[in-house]
Amino acid sequence: MYDVVIVGGGPAGSTAAKFLAERKRTVLLIDKAKFPREKPCGGGLTAKVLTEFPYVKHNDLIESYTYGGYVYAKDMSNRVKIKKDTPVMATVLRKTFDAGLVKLAVDQGCTLLEGRKVVDITFSKDHVKTTVDTGECIESKVVIGADGIWSITRKKAGLDPIKNTFAVSLFNEYKMDEQLIDQYFSSKRHGHLHLKLEGLSGYGWVFSKKNHINIGVGEMKPYHATNHTQLTPIFQEYIQRLKEERIIPE
Ligand SMILES: Cc1cc2nc3c(=O)[nH]c(=O)nc-3n(C[C@H](O)[C@H](O)[C@H](O)COP(=O)(O)OP(=O)(O)OC[C@H]3O[C@@H](n4cnc5c(N)ncnc54)[C@H](O)[C@@H]3O)c2cc1C
């Protein structure tokens, strides 16, 4: 019997696990993946994250800091430059960032059960039973659902699914020579945000990290939308345009 079972070891789950374990609760953190694992993401942390969770700065989780960048109008003809003396964003590689956060939780005494998918959760008055795909059943006083967008916890708890909007995106992270990144994005690691790119109800982004750049396009859609935008040609066109504008090298 654990005090708390947490389903999902992404940033939400591992952070909850760390804080609860610090407060001497018995915690089991379950994830269907084994860490380190990949996660589709731009890997940009807002400055607020650094203030609220200052320990991330001291545990080798941050790749680099971005001190500003450019936000472009729809047709790229106009842009606004943002330049700050303090970081507007920190960048991370999700593979190492998420694994690092899980390690911080484990270091505090949380138990990790990885490579196990939660397949069922039943709720009683004073305890919860969580079943994983090997058939193992774990009891706890409380369960925390941190299992992302398709959350089984939310479903089993009878909570409403998200019905308003969802985001669809396509991105890639490219390894790049650090000096070349210095040359194109400066040591201040400027970012680029292209609003309403190609008419998308979203944006395109270029984030520069220590020795990676992360490029993506994405848009928000009503949940029941049937007209899905083909993002692949938009992404390819975006890469071409970024090269022409000399935002990225050939
Ligand atoms: C393309 C893209 C770009 C993004 N860029 C940014 C960005 O630059 N900055 C930013 O702040 N956010 C960004 N986001 C959003 C960010 O990735 C999410 O907000 C964040 O990952 C949510 O964290 P989480 O811990 O709630 O869930 P997740 O990170 O989704 O973690 C959920 C975990 O639950 C596990 N899980 C799911 N189901 C089960 C199950 N049944 N049993 C066991 N385990 C399960 C999964 O394996 C996963 O590890 C981006 C998202 C996308 C898709």
PDBQT file of the ligand as one rigid body, heavy atoms in Angstrom, charges set to zero:
ROOT
HETATM    1  C1  LIG A 301       5.538  19.191 -30.816  1.00  0.00    +0.000 C 
HETATM    2  C2  LIG A 301       5.406  19.719 -29.401  1.00  0.00    +0.000 A 
HETATM    3  C3  LIG A 301       6.174  20.799 -28.998  1.00  0.00    +0.000 A 
HETATM    4  C4  LIG A 301       6.109  21.268 -27.666  1.00  0.00    +0.000 A 
HETATM    5  N1  LIG A 301       6.923  22.274 -27.295  1.00  0.00    +0.000 NA
HETATM    6  C5  LIG A 301       6.905  22.712 -26.010  1.00  0.00    +0.000 A 
HETATM    7  C6  LIG A 301       7.844  23.698 -25.552  1.00  0.00    +0.000 A 
HETATM    8  O1  LIG A 301       8.710  24.166 -26.288  1.00  0.00    +0.000 OA
HETATM    9  N2  LIG A 301       7.765  24.081 -24.258  1.00  0.00    +0.000 N 
HETATM   10  C7  LIG A 301       6.841  23.552 -23.389  1.00  0.00    +0.000 A 
HETATM   11  O2  LIG A 301       6.800  23.966 -22.228  1.00  0.00    +0.000 OA
HETATM   12  N3  LIG A 301       5.960  22.610 -23.793  1.00  0.00    +0.000 NA
HETATM   13  C8  LIG A 301       5.987  22.162 -25.066  1.00  0.00    +0.000 A 
HETATM   14  N4  LIG A 301       5.116  21.172 -25.453  1.00  0.00    +0.000 N 
HETATM   15  C9  LIG A 301       4.171  20.646 -24.473  1.00  0.00    +0.000 C 
HETATM   16  C10 LIG A 301       4.873  19.685 -23.507  1.00  0.00    +0.000 C 
HETATM   17  O3  LIG A 301       5.494  18.643 -24.222  1.00  0.00    +0.000 OA
HETATM   18  C11 LIG A 301       3.818  19.107 -22.545  1.00  0.00    +0.000 C 
HETATM   19  O4  LIG A 301       3.097  20.170 -21.939  1.00  0.00    +0.000 OA
HETATM   20  C12 LIG A 301       4.459  18.270 -21.450  1.00  0.00    +0.000 C 
HETATM   21  O5  LIG A 301       5.171  17.171 -21.973  1.00  0.00    +0.000 OA
HETATM   22  C13 LIG A 301       3.376  17.757 -20.511  1.00  0.00    +0.000 C 
HETATM   23  O6  LIG A 301       4.009  17.065 -19.465  1.00  0.00    +0.000 OA
HETATM   24  P1  LIG A 301       3.257  15.946 -18.662  1.00  0.00    +0.000 P 
HETATM   25  O7  LIG A 301       4.187  15.436 -17.631  1.00  0.00    +0.000 OA
HETATM   26  O8  LIG A 301       1.905  16.433 -18.263  1.00  0.00    +0.000 OA
HETATM   27  O9  LIG A 301       2.948  14.793 -19.737  1.00  0.00    +0.000 OA
HETATM   28  P2  LIG A 301       3.919  13.998 -20.716  1.00  0.00    +0.000 P 
HETATM   29  O10 LIG A 301       5.224  14.657 -20.863  1.00  0.00    +0.000 OA
HETATM   30  O11 LIG A 301       3.089  13.731 -21.926  1.00  0.00    +0.000 OA
HETATM   31  O12 LIG A 301       4.189  12.640 -19.952  1.00  0.00    +0.000 OA
HETATM   32  C14 LIG A 301       3.169  11.684 -19.809  1.00  0.00    +0.000 C 
HETATM   33  C15 LIG A 301       3.844  10.376 -19.456  1.00  0.00    +0.000 C 
HETATM   34  O13 LIG A 301       2.827   9.428 -19.168  1.00  0.00    +0.000 OA
HETATM   35  C16 LIG A 301       3.205   8.185 -19.686  1.00  0.00    +0.000 C 
HETATM   36  N5  LIG A 301       1.962   7.424 -19.880  1.00  0.00    +0.000 N 
HETATM   37  C17 LIG A 301       0.919   7.726 -20.680  1.00  0.00    +0.000 A 
HETATM   38  N6  LIG A 301      -0.049   6.794 -20.581  1.00  0.00    +0.000 NA
HETATM   39  C18 LIG A 301       0.406   5.880 -19.682  1.00  0.00    +0.000 A 
HETATM   40  C19 LIG A 301      -0.134   4.672 -19.157  1.00  0.00    +0.000 A 
HETATM   41  N7  LIG A 301      -1.334   4.214 -19.525  1.00  0.00    +0.000 N 
HETATM   42  N8  LIG A 301       0.610   3.971 -18.281  1.00  0.00    +0.000 NA
HETATM   43  C20 LIG A 301       1.848   4.406 -17.889  1.00  0.00    +0.000 A 
HETATM   44  N9  LIG A 301       2.397   5.533 -18.359  1.00  0.00    +0.000 NA
HETATM   45  C21 LIG A 301       1.688   6.267 -19.243  1.00  0.00    +0.000 A 
HETATM   46  C22 LIG A 301       3.943   8.501 -20.970  1.00  0.00    +0.000 C 
HETATM   47  O14 LIG A 301       4.833   7.464 -21.355  1.00  0.00    +0.000 OA
HETATM   48  C23 LIG A 301       4.682   9.782 -20.599  1.00  0.00    +0.000 C 
HETATM   49  O15 LIG A 301       6.008   9.531 -20.142  1.00  0.00    +0.000 OA
HETATM   50  C24 LIG A 301       5.191  20.675 -26.765  1.00  0.00    +0.000 A 
HETATM   51  C25 LIG A 301       4.403  19.590 -27.178  1.00  0.00    +0.000 A 
HETATM   52  C26 LIG A 301       4.508  19.109 -28.470  1.00  0.00    +0.000 A 
HETATM   53  C27 LIG A 301       3.665  17.910 -28.869  1.00  0.00    +0.000 C 
ENDROOT
TORSDOF 0
